[in-house]
């Protein structure tokens, strides 16, 4: 996994635990999760807008009046 061994991963987890403490870890995980969720939502919305622009530029929309 990315060239990290078991001891390196345990050392990283230990450093994070020492820096933030056990009481702040749930809030940290929650905020990271919200950030990832917002990023995915923004990317999806941006992709939808790009797709709409492509349809308008290529004239794929129905103009049946």
PDB file of N, CA, C and O in Angstrom:
ATOM      1  N   UNK A   1       0.847  -1.182   0.000  1.00  0.00           N
ATOM      2  CA  UNK A   1       0.000   0.000   0.000  1.00  0.00           C
ATOM      3  C   UNK A   1       0.883   1.232   0.000  1.00  0.00           C
ATOM      4  O   UNK A   1       1.341   1.665   1.057  1.00  0.00           O
ATOM      5  N   UNK A   2       1.127   1.801  -1.166  1.00  0.00           N
ATOM      6  CA  UNK A   2       1.918   3.010  -1.351  1.00  0.00           C
ATOM      7  C   UNK A   2       3.332   2.875  -0.796  1.00  0.00           C
ATOM      8  O   UNK A   2       3.968   3.886  -0.502  1.00  0.00           O
ATOM      9  N   UNK A   3       3.828   1.680  -0.650  1.00  0.00           N
ATOM     10  CA  UNK A   3       5.174   1.461  -0.177  1.00  0.00           C
ATOM     11  C   UNK A   3       5.319   1.579   1.335  1.00  0.00           C
ATOM     12  O   UNK A   3       6.439   1.544   1.843  1.00  0.00           O
ATOM     13  N   UNK A   4       4.218   1.717   2.064  1.00  0.00           N
ATOM     14  CA  UNK A   4       4.273   1.788   3.517  1.00  0.00           C
ATOM     15  C   UNK A   4       4.115   0.400   4.094  1.00  0.00           C
ATOM     16  O   UNK A   4       3.275  -0.382   3.650  1.00  0.00           O
ATOM     17  N   UNK A   5       4.935   0.103   5.095  1.00  0.00           N
ATOM     18  CA  UNK A   5       4.805  -1.164   5.798  1.00  0.00           C
ATOM     19  C   UNK A   5       3.893  -0.995   7.004  1.00  0.00           C
ATOM     20  O   UNK A   5       3.369   0.088   7.264  1.00  0.00           O
ATOM     21  N   UNK A   6       3.720  -2.073   7.722  1.00  0.00           N
ATOM     22  CA  UNK A   6       2.841  -2.038   8.891  1.00  0.00           C
ATOM     23  C   UNK A   6       3.372  -1.085   9.964  1.00  0.00           C
ATOM     24  O   UNK A   6       2.594  -0.369  10.594  1.00  0.00           O
ATOM     25  N   UNK A   7       4.671  -1.072  10.174  1.00  0.00           N
ATOM     26  CA  UNK A   7       5.240  -0.231  11.223  1.00  0.00           C
ATOM     27  C   UNK A   7       5.132   1.251  10.876  1.00  0.00           C
ATOM     28  O   UNK A   7       4.926   2.083  11.759  1.00  0.00           O
ATOM     29  N   UNK A   8       5.268   1.579   9.600  1.00  0.00           N
ATOM     30  CA  UNK A   8       5.152   2.976   9.203  1.00  0.00           C
ATOM     31  C   UNK A   8       3.725   3.485   9.402  1.00  0.00           C
ATOM     32  O   UNK A   8       3.516   4.604   9.871  1.00  0.00           O
ATOM     33  N   UNK A   9       2.748   2.653   9.042  1.00  0.00           N
ATOM     34  CA  UNK A   9       1.350   3.042   9.227  1.00  0.00           C
ATOM     35  C   UNK A   9       1.023   3.203  10.710  1.00  0.00           C
ATOM     36  O   UNK A   9       0.332   4.145  11.097  1.00  0.00           O
ATOM     37  N   UNK A  10       1.519   2.286  11.538  1.00  0.00           N
ATOM     38  CA  UNK A  10       1.302   2.408  12.987  1.00  0.00           C
ATOM     39  C   UNK A  10       1.961   3.669  13.548  1.00  0.00           C
ATOM     40  O   UNK A  10       1.398   4.323  14.426  1.00  0.00           O
ATOM     41  N   UNK A  11       3.136   4.010  13.050  1.00  0.00           N
ATOM     42  CA  UNK A  11       3.818   5.216  13.512  1.00  0.00           C
ATOM     43  C   UNK A  11       3.026   6.468  13.119  1.00  0.00           C
ATOM     44  O   UNK A  11       2.919   7.400  13.915  1.00  0.00           O
ATOM     45  N   UNK A  12       2.472   6.499  11.904  1.00  0.00           N
ATOM     46  CA  UNK A  12       1.673   7.644  11.463  1.00  0.00           C
ATOM     47  C   UNK A  12       0.420   7.773  12.320  1.00  0.00           C
ATOM     48  O   UNK A  12       0.055   8.876  12.726  1.00  0.00           O
ATOM     49  N   UNK A  13      -0.238   6.655  12.594  1.00  0.00           N
ATOM     50  CA  UNK A  13      -1.438   6.682  13.438  1.00  0.00           C
ATOM     51  C   UNK A  13      -1.091   7.167  14.843  1.00  0.00           C
ATOM     52  O   UNK A  13      -1.850   7.931  15.439  1.00  0.00           O
ATOM     53  N   UNK A  14       0.036   6.734  15.370  1.00  0.00           N
ATOM     54  CA  UNK A  14       0.456   7.164  16.709  1.00  0.00           C
ATOM     55  C   UNK A  14       0.730   8.663  16.746  1.00  0.00           C
ATOM     56  O   UNK A  14       0.364   9.335  17.710  1.00  0.00           O
ATOM     57  N   UNK A  15       1.365   9.186  15.715  1.00  0.00           N
ATOM     58  CA  UNK A  15       1.652  10.629  15.670  1.00  0.00           C
ATOM     59  C   UNK A  15       0.350  11.418  15.586  1.00  0.00           C
ATOM     60  O   UNK A  15       0.202  12.433  16.266  1.00  0.00           O
ATOM     61  N   UNK A  16      -0.586  10.973  14.770  1.00  0.00           N
ATOM     62  CA  UNK A  16      -1.878  11.655  14.660  1.00  0.00           C
ATOM     63  C   UNK A  16      -2.603  11.622  15.999  1.00  0.00           C
ATOM     64  O   UNK A  16      -3.191  12.622  16.412  1.00  0.00           O
ATOM     65  N   UNK A  17      -2.565  10.497  16.666  1.00  0.00           N
ATOM     66  CA  UNK A  17      -3.212  10.370  17.968  1.00  0.00           C
ATOM     67  C   UNK A  17      -2.572  11.304  18.991  1.00  0.00           C
ATOM     68  O   UNK A  17      -3.272  11.903  19.808  1.00  0.00           O
ATOM     69  N   UNK A  18      -1.244  11.432  18.952  1.00  0.00           N
ATOM     70  CA  UNK A  18      -0.562  12.335  19.881  1.00  0.00           C
ATOM     71  C   UNK A  18      -0.851  13.803  19.571  1.00  0.00           C
ATOM     72  O   UNK A  18      -0.991  14.615  20.486  1.00  0.00           O
ATOM     73  N   UNK A  19      -0.938  14.145  18.291  1.00  0.00           N
ATOM     74  CA  UNK A  19      -1.183  15.533  17.914  1.00  0.00           C
ATOM     75  C   UNK A  19      -2.601  15.991  18.249  1.00  0.00           C
ATOM     76  O   UNK A  19      -2.791  17.084  18.783  1.00  0.00           O
ATOM     77  N   UNK A  20      -3.585  15.169  17.940  1.00  0.00           N
ATOM     78  CA  UNK A  20      -4.971  15.600  18.083  1.00  0.00           C
ATOM     79  C   UNK A  20      -5.647  15.074  19.344  1.00  0.00           C
ATOM     80  O   UNK A  20      -6.609  15.674  19.822  1.00  0.00           O
ATOM     81  N   UNK A  21      -5.172  13.991  19.873  1.00  0.00           N
ATOM     82  CA  UNK A  21      -5.788  13.423  21.065  1.00  0.00           C
ATOM     83  C   UNK A  21      -7.015  12.600  20.720  1.00  0.00           C
ATOM     84  O   UNK A  21      -7.644  12.816  19.684  1.00  0.00           O
ATOM     85  N   UNK A  22      -7.353  11.668  21.579  1.00  0.00           N
ATOM     86  CA  UNK A  22      -8.479  10.777  21.283  1.00  0.00           C
ATOM     87  C   UNK A  22      -9.835  11.486  21.276  1.00  0.00           C
ATOM     88  O   UNK A  22     -10.765  11.017  20.620  1.00  0.00           O
ATOM     89  N   UNK A  23      -9.963  12.592  21.981  1.00  0.00           N
ATOM     90  CA  UNK A  23     -11.258  13.273  22.029  1.00  0.00           C
ATOM     91  C   UNK A  23     -11.553  14.055  20.756  1.00  0.00           C
ATOM     92  O   UNK A  23     -12.720  14.286  20.440  1.00  0.00           O
ATOM     93  N   UNK A  24     -10.519  14.471  20.012  1.00  0.00           N
ATOM     94  CA  UNK A  24     -10.719  15.258  18.800  1.00  0.00           C
ATOM     95  C   UNK A  24     -10.763  14.416  17.528  1.00  0.00           C
ATOM     96  O   UNK A  24     -11.131  14.932  16.473  1.00  0.00           O
ATOM     97  N   UNK A  25     -10.401  13.146  17.596  1.00  0.00           N
ATOM     98  CA  UNK A  25     -10.370  12.310  16.400  1.00  0.00           C
ATOM     99  C   UNK A  25     -11.740  12.137  15.729  1.00  0.00           C
ATOM    100  O   UNK A  25     -11.810  12.196  14.501  1.00  0.00           O
ATOM    101  N   UNK A  26     -12.833  11.926  16.479  1.00  0.00           N
ATOM    102  CA  UNK A  26     -14.130  11.814  15.789  1.00  0.00           C
ATOM    103  C   UNK A  26     -14.508  13.090  15.029  1.00  0.00           C
ATOM    104  O   UNK A  26     -15.025  13.018  13.915  1.00  0.00           O
ATOM    105  N   UNK A  27     -14.254  14.243  15.622  1.00  0.00           N
ATOM    106  CA  UNK A  27     -14.561  15.504  14.943  1.00  0.00           C
ATOM    107  C   UNK A  27     -13.668  15.688  13.719  1.00  0.00           C
ATOM    108  O   UNK A  27     -14.122  16.198  12.695  1.00  0.00           O
ATOM    109  N   UNK A  28     -12.429  15.286  13.813  1.00  0.00           N
ATOM    110  CA  UNK A  28     -11.507  15.376  12.686  1.00  0.00           C
ATOM    111  C   UNK A  28     -11.972  14.475  11.543  1.00  0.00           C
ATOM    112  O   UNK A  28     -11.986  14.897  10.386  1.00  0.00           O
ATOM    113  N   UNK A  29     -12.350  13.247  11.859  1.00  0.00           N
ATOM    114  CA  UNK A  29     -12.852  12.322  10.843  1.00  0.00           C
ATOM    115  C   UNK A  29     -14.134  12.828  10.211  1.00  0.00           C
ATOM    116  O   UNK A  29     -14.332  12.689   9.004  1.00  0.00           O
ATOM    117  N   UNK A  30     -15.009  13.416  11.022  1.00  0.00           N
ATOM    118  CA  UNK A  30     -16.266  13.949  10.506  1.00  0.00           C
ATOM    119  C   UNK A  30     -16.012  15.101   9.544  1.00  0.00           C
ATOM    120  O   UNK A  30     -16.636  15.174   8.486  1.00  0.00           O
ATOM    121  N   UNK A  31     -15.101  16.000   9.905  1.00  0.00           N
ATOM    122  CA  UNK A  31     -14.821  17.142   9.037  1.00  0.00           C
ATOM    123  C   UNK A  31     -14.135  16.707   7.740  1.00  0.00           C
ATOM    124  O   UNK A  31     -14.393  17.284   6.684  1.00  0.00           O
ATOM    125  N   UNK A  32     -13.275  15.707   7.808  1.00  0.00           N
ATOM    126  CA  UNK A  32     -12.648  15.181   6.586  1.00  0.00           C
ATOM    127  C   UNK A  32     -13.707  14.535   5.699  1.00  0.00           C
ATOM    128  O   UNK A  32     -13.685  14.710   4.480  1.00  0.00           O
ATOM    129  N   UNK A  33     -14.627  13.794   6.298  1.00  0.00           N
ATOM    130  CA  UNK A  33     -15.706  13.170   5.543  1.00  0.00           C
ATOM    131  C   UNK A  33     -16.598  14.191   4.858  1.00  0.00           C
ATOM    132  O   UNK A  33     -16.979  14.004   3.703  1.00  0.00           O
ATOM    133  N   UNK A  34     -16.937  15.279   5.564  1.00  0.00           N
ATOM    134  CA  UNK A  34     -17.749  16.338   4.970  1.00  0.00           C
ATOM    135  C   UNK A  34     -17.012  17.012   3.822  1.00  0.00           C
ATOM    136  O   UNK A  34     -17.616  17.352   2.805  1.00  0.00           O
ATOM    137  N   UNK A  35     -15.718  17.203   3.982  1.00  0.00           N
ATOM    138  CA  UNK A  35     -14.929  17.815   2.923  1.00  0.00           C
ATOM    139  C   UNK A  35     -14.891  16.961   1.670  1.00  0.00           C
ATOM    140  O   UNK A  35     -15.019  17.474   0.559  1.00  0.00           O
ATOM    141  N   UNK A  36     -14.717  15.658   1.847  1.00  0.00           N
ATOM    142  CA  UNK A  36     -14.703  14.744   0.702  1.00  0.00           C
ATOM    143  C   UNK A  36     -16.073  14.724   0.034  1.00  0.00           C
ATOM    144  O   UNK A  36     -16.168  14.714  -1.194  1.00  0.00           O
ATOM    145  N   UNK A  37     -17.145  14.719   0.846  1.00  0.00           N
ATOM    146  CA  UNK A  37     -18.505  14.712   0.308  1.00  0.00           C
ATOM    147  C   UNK A  37     -18.772  15.979  -0.503  1.00  0.00           C
ATOM    148  O   UNK A  37     -19.343  15.907  -1.591  1.00  0.00           O
ATOM    149  N   UNK A  38     -18.363  17.139   0.017  1.00  0.00           N
ATOM    150  CA  UNK A  38     -18.548  18.395  -0.708  1.00  0.00           C
ATOM    151  C   UNK A  38     -17.722  18.434  -1.986  1.00  0.00           C
ATOM    152  O   UNK A  38     -18.172  18.971  -2.998  1.00  0.00           O
ATOM    153  N   UNK A  39     -16.527  17.874  -1.949  1.00  0.00           N
ATOM    154  CA  UNK A  39     -15.680  17.825  -3.136  1.00  0.00           C
ATOM    155  C   UNK A  39     -16.343  16.983  -4.225  1.00  0.00           C
ATOM    156  O   UNK A  39     -16.388  17.392  -5.385  1.00  0.00           O
ATOM    157  N   UNK A  40     -16.856  15.809  -3.855  1.00  0.00           N
ATOM    158  CA  UNK A  40     -17.531  14.951  -4.827  1.00  0.00           C
ATOM    159  C   UNK A  40     -18.757  15.650  -5.397  1.00  0.00           C
ATOM    160  O   UNK A  40     -19.008  15.585  -6.600  1.00  0.00           O
ATOM    161  N   UNK A  41     -19.530  16.325  -4.526  1.00  0.00           N
ATOM    162  CA  UNK A  41     -20.724  17.022  -4.981  1.00  0.00           C
ATOM    163  C   UNK A  41     -20.358  18.144  -5.944  1.00  0.00           C
ATOM    164  O   UNK A  41     -21.036  18.334  -6.954  1.00  0.00           O
ATOM    165  N   UNK A  42     -19.306  18.884  -5.649  1.00  0.00           N
ATOM    166  CA  UNK A  42     -18.865  19.957  -6.522  1.00  0.00           C
ATOM    167  C   UNK A  42     -18.356  19.450  -7.860  1.00  0.00           C
ATOM    168  O   UNK A  42     -18.627  20.054  -8.898  1.00  0.00           O
ATOM    169  N   UNK A  43     -17.621  18.346  -7.844  1.00  0.00           N
ATOM    170  CA  UNK A  43     -17.131  17.771  -9.089  1.00  0.00           C
ATOM    171  C   UNK A  43     -18.284  17.264  -9.947  1.00  0.00           C
ATOM    172  O   UNK A  43     -18.265  17.412 -11.169  1.00  0.00           O
ATOM    173  N   UNK A  44     -19.286  16.668  -9.310  1.00  0.00           N
ATOM    174  CA  UNK A  44     -20.429  16.169 -10.059  1.00  0.00           C
ATOM    175  C   UNK A  44     -21.204  17.342 -10.661  1.00  0.00           C
ATOM    176  O   UNK A  44     -21.615  17.286 -11.820  1.00  0.00           O
ATOM    177  N   UNK A  45     -21.402  18.399  -9.877  1.00  0.00           N
ATOM    178  CA  UNK A  45     -22.126  19.564 -10.369  1.00  0.00           C
ATOM    179  C   UNK A  45     -21.359  20.221 -11.508  1.00  0.00           C
ATOM    180  O   UNK A  45     -21.961  20.656 -12.489  1.00  0.00           O
ATOM    181  N   UNK A  46     -20.053  20.296 -11.389  1.00  0.00           N
ATOM    182  CA  UNK A  46     -19.224  20.882 -12.440  1.00  0.00           C
ATOM    183  C   UNK A  46     -19.303  20.039 -13.706  1.00  0.00           C
ATOM    184  O   UNK A  46     -19.355  20.582 -14.809  1.00  0.00           O
ATOM    185  N   UNK A  47     -19.311  18.725 -13.560  1.00  0.00           N
ATOM    186  CA  UNK A  47     -19.426  17.838 -14.708  1.00  0.00           C
ATOM    187  C   UNK A  47     -20.775  17.982 -15.398  1.00  0.00           C
ATOM    188  O   UNK A  47     -20.859  17.934 -16.626  1.00  0.00           O
ATOM    189  N   UNK A  48     -21.833  18.159 -14.607  1.00  0.00           N
ATOM    190  CA  UNK A  48     -23.165  18.355 -15.178  1.00  0.00           C
ATOM    191  C   UNK A  48     -23.230  19.663 -15.957  1.00  0.00           C
ATOM    192  O   UNK A  48     -23.839  19.717 -17.026  1.00  0.00           O
ATOM    193  N   UNK A  49     -22.608  20.721 -15.432  1.00  0.00           N
ATOM    194  CA  UNK A  49     -22.600  22.009 -16.121  1.00  0.00           C
ATOM    195  C   UNK A  49     -21.806  21.921 -17.417  1.00  0.00           C
ATOM    196  O   UNK A  49     -22.211  22.482 -18.435  1.00  0.00           O
ATOM    197  N   UNK A  50     -20.672  21.216 -17.383  1.00  0.00           N
ATOM    198  CA  UNK A  50     -19.861  21.056 -18.589  1.00  0.00           C
ATOM    199  C   UNK A  50     -20.627  20.283 -19.651  1.00  0.00           C
ATOM    200  O   UNK A  50     -20.550  20.600 -20.839  1.00  0.00           O
ATOM    201  N   UNK A  51     -21.369  19.265 -19.216  1.00  0.00           N
ATOM    202  CA  UNK A  51     -22.142  18.463 -20.158  1.00  0.00           C
ATOM    203  C   UNK A  51     -23.248  19.310 -20.790  1.00  0.00           C
ATOM    204  O   UNK A  51     -23.523  19.172 -21.982  1.00  0.00           O
ATOM    205  N   UNK A  52     -23.880  20.179 -20.008  1.00  0.00           N
ATOM    206  CA  UNK A  52     -24.910  21.059 -20.538  1.00  0.00           C
ATOM    207  C   UNK A  52     -24.351  22.048 -21.538  1.00  0.00           C
ATOM    208  O   UNK A  52     -24.990  22.336 -22.550  1.00  0.00           O
ATOM    209  N   UNK A  53     -23.159  22.574 -21.268  1.00  0.00           N
ATOM    210  CA  UNK A  53     -22.516  23.513 -22.197  1.00  0.00           C
ATOM    211  C   UNK A  53     -22.180  22.821 -23.513  1.00  0.00           C
ATOM    212  O   UNK A  53     -22.325  23.413 -24.582  1.00  0.00           O
ATOM    213  N   UNK A  54     -21.735  21.571 -23.439  1.00  0.00           N
ATOM    214  CA  UNK A  54     -21.394  20.833 -24.653  1.00  0.00           C
ATOM    215  C   UNK A  54     -22.633  20.609 -25.511  1.00  0.00           C
ATOM    216  O   UNK A  54     -22.565  20.687 -26.738  1.00  0.00           O
ATOM    217  N   UNK A  55     -23.776  20.327 -24.861  1.00  0.00           N
ATOM    218  CA  UNK A  55     -25.009  20.112 -25.612  1.00  0.00           C
ATOM    219  C   UNK A  55     -25.439  21.399 -26.314  1.00  0.00           C
ATOM    220  O   UNK A  55     -25.878  21.363 -27.463  1.00  0.00           O
ATOM    221  N   UNK A  56     -25.313  22.532 -25.626  1.00  0.00           N
ATOM    222  CA  UNK A  56     -25.720  23.805 -26.195  1.00  0.00           C
ATOM    223  C   UNK A  56     -24.800  24.161 -27.377  1.00  0.00           C
ATOM    224  O   UNK A  56     -25.272  24.618 -28.418  1.00  0.00           O
ATOM    225  N   UNK A  57     -23.512  23.954 -27.211  1.00  0.00           N
ATOM    226  CA  UNK A  57     -22.558  24.312 -28.262  1.00  0.00           C
ATOM    227  C   UNK A  57     -22.721  23.423 -29.495  1.00  0.00           C
ATOM    228  O   UNK A  57     -22.545  23.887 -30.621  1.00  0.00           O
ATOM    229  N   UNK A  58     -23.056  22.153 -29.289  1.00  0.00           N
ATOM    230  CA  UNK A  58     -23.168  21.252 -30.442  1.00  0.00           C
ATOM    231  C   UNK A  58     -24.568  21.264 -31.045  1.00  0.00           C
ATOM    232  O   UNK A  58     -24.783  20.671 -32.103  1.00  0.00           O
ATOM    233  N   UNK A  59     -25.522  21.923 -30.398  1.00  0.00           N
ATOM    234  CA  UNK A  59     -26.865  22.025 -30.917  1.00  0.00           C
ATOM    235  C   UNK A  59     -27.665  20.759 -30.749  1.00  0.00           C
ATOM    236  O   UNK A  59     -28.545  20.479 -31.563  1.00  0.00           O
ATOM    237  N   UNK A  60     -27.387  19.976 -29.708  1.00  0.00           N
ATOM    238  CA  UNK A  60     -28.092  18.722 -29.468  1.00  0.00           C
ATOM    239  C   UNK A  60     -29.443  18.915 -28.793  1.00  0.00           C
ATOM    240  O   UNK A  60     -30.222  17.966 -28.717  1.00  0.00           O
ATOM    241  N   UNK A  61     -29.743  20.107 -28.303  1.00  0.00           N
ATOM    242  CA  UNK A  61     -30.995  20.319 -27.605  1.00  0.00           C
ATOM    243  C   UNK A  61     -32.151  20.407 -28.598  1.00  0.00           C
ATOM    244  O   UNK A  61     -31.994  20.904 -29.714  1.00  0.00           O
ATOM    245  N   UNK A  62     -33.302  19.921 -28.176  1.00  0.00           N
ATOM    246  CA  UNK A  62     -34.477  19.954 -29.027  1.00  0.00           C
ATOM    247  C   UNK A  62     -35.031  21.357 -29.087  1.00  0.00           C
ATOM    248  O   UNK A  62     -35.232  21.988 -28.050  1.00  0.00           O
ATOM    249  N   UNK A  63     -35.282  21.857 -30.283  1.00  0.00           N
ATOM    250  CA  UNK A  63     -35.870  23.174 -30.471  1.00  0.00           C
ATOM    251  C   UNK A  63     -37.263  23.035 -31.070  1.00  0.00           C
ATOM    252  O   UNK A  63     -37.623  23.794 -31.970  1.00  0.00           O
ATOM    253  N   UNK A  64     -38.042  22.094 -30.593  1.00  0.00           N
ATOM    254  CA  UNK A  64     -39.373  21.861 -31.138  1.00  0.00           C
ATOM    255  C   UNK A  64     -40.369  22.787 -30.453  1.00  0.00           C
ATOM    256  O   UNK A  64     -40.791  22.533 -29.325  1.00  0.00           O
ATOM    257  N   UNK A  65     -40.738  23.854 -31.136  1.00  0.00           N
ATOM    258  CA  UNK A  65     -41.692  24.816 -30.577  1.00  0.00           C
ATOM    259  C   UNK A  65     -43.062  24.587 -31.145  1.00  0.00           C
ATOM    260  O   UNK A  65     -44.003  25.299 -30.796  1.00  0.00           O
TER     261      UNK A  65
END
